[in-house]
Amino acid sequence: MRAATVYRYEFDADGFAPWEAANGQWVCEHEVRPASVTAVGDLIAAHAEAAIELRVTPSLWPLRDLAVGGEFDFSIVRMHNAQPRPGS
């Protein structure tokens, strides 16, 4: 997280609408180009500067199970990038 190059893409909000199937995500039906692209830098430092709590966990699977069980209202769309479930 300290050395990876991650970019923030900024878009004009025109044309975007909430995606009903995934609360909190927005989609656009046509191609859009970013208004700007900025390298973020050290993500741990950025979290600290913004007073955002950052937790490190050995597995996302318990959180995923809570999300699927209805305890949380957020997306787990990138779960395919996670390590396999422990013990599988």
C-alpha positions as CSV (number, residue, x, y, z in Angstrom):
1,M,0.0,0.0,0.0
2,R,2.9,2.3,0.5
3,A,4.7,1.6,-2.8
4,A,1.8,0.7,-5.2
5,T,0.8,3.4,-7.7
6,V,-2.9,3.9,-7.4
7,Y,-4.8,6.5,-9.4
8,R,-7.9,8.6,-8.5
9,Y,-10.2,9.2,-11.5
10,E,-12.5,12.1,-11.3
11,F,-15.6,12.3,-13.5
12,D,-18.3,14.8,-14.2
13,A,-21.5,13.5,-12.5
14,D,-23.7,14.2,-15.5
15,G,-25.1,11.0,-16.9
16,F,-24.4,8.9,-13.8
17,A,-27.3,7.4,-11.9
18,P,-27.6,5.1,-8.9
19,W,-27.3,1.4,-9.7
20,E,-30.4,0.0,-8.0
21,A,-28.9,-3.5,-7.8
22,A,-25.9,-2.3,-5.8
23,N,-26.6,0.4,-3.2
24,G,-23.9,3.1,-3.2
25,Q,-22.7,2.5,-6.7
26,W,-23.3,4.7,-9.6
27,V,-23.3,3.8,-13.3
28,C,-23.4,5.6,-16.7
29,E,-24.9,4.2,-19.9
30,H,-22.4,5.8,-22.2
31,E,-18.6,6.1,-22.4
32,V,-17.1,8.8,-20.2
33,R,-13.6,10.1,-20.0
34,P,-12.1,11.2,-16.7
35,A,-11.9,15.0,-16.0
36,S,-8.7,14.3,-14.2
37,V,-6.4,11.4,-13.2
38,T,-4.2,11.8,-10.1
39,A,-1.7,9.5,-8.5
40,V,-2.7,9.0,-4.9
41,G,0.8,8.1,-3.4
42,D,1.2,6.4,0.0
43,L,-2.3,5.1,0.8
44,I,-1.5,4.5,4.5
45,A,-0.4,8.1,4.9
46,A,-3.4,9.3,3.0
47,H,-5.7,7.4,5.4
48,A,-3.9,8.8,8.4
49,E,-4.0,12.4,7.1
50,A,-7.8,12.0,6.5
51,A,-8.3,10.5,9.9
52,I,-9.7,7.3,8.4
53,E,-9.4,4.1,10.5
54,L,-7.5,1.4,8.7
55,R,-7.7,-2.2,9.8
56,V,-5.6,-5.1,8.6
57,T,-7.3,-8.5,8.7
58,P,-6.0,-11.9,7.7
59,S,-9.3,-12.8,5.8
60,L,-12.2,-10.9,4.3
61,W,-14.4,-14.0,4.4
62,P,-16.1,-13.3,7.8
63,L,-17.0,-9.8,6.6
64,R,-18.2,-11.2,3.3
65,D,-20.5,-13.7,5.2
66,L,-21.9,-10.8,7.3
67,A,-22.6,-8.8,4.1
68,V,-24.3,-11.6,2.4
69,G,-26.3,-12.4,5.5
70,G,-27.8,-8.9,5.4
71,E,-25.8,-7.3,8.3
72,F,-24.2,-4.6,6.1
73,D,-25.3,-2.6,3.2
74,F,-22.3,-2.5,0.9
75,S,-20.9,-4.2,-2.1
76,I,-18.6,-7.2,-2.2
77,V,-18.2,-7.0,-5.9
78,R,-14.4,-7.4,-5.8
79,M,-14.4,-10.5,-3.6
80,H,-13.1,-12.6,-6.5
81,N,-9.8,-10.9,-5.8
82,A,-9.6,-12.2,-2.3
83,Q,-7.6,-15.2,-1.1
84,P,-9.5,-18.5,-1.1
85,R,-11.6,-19.1,2.0
86,P,-9.4,-20.5,4.8
87,G,-9.8,-24.3,5.0
88,S,-11.2,-24.7,1.5
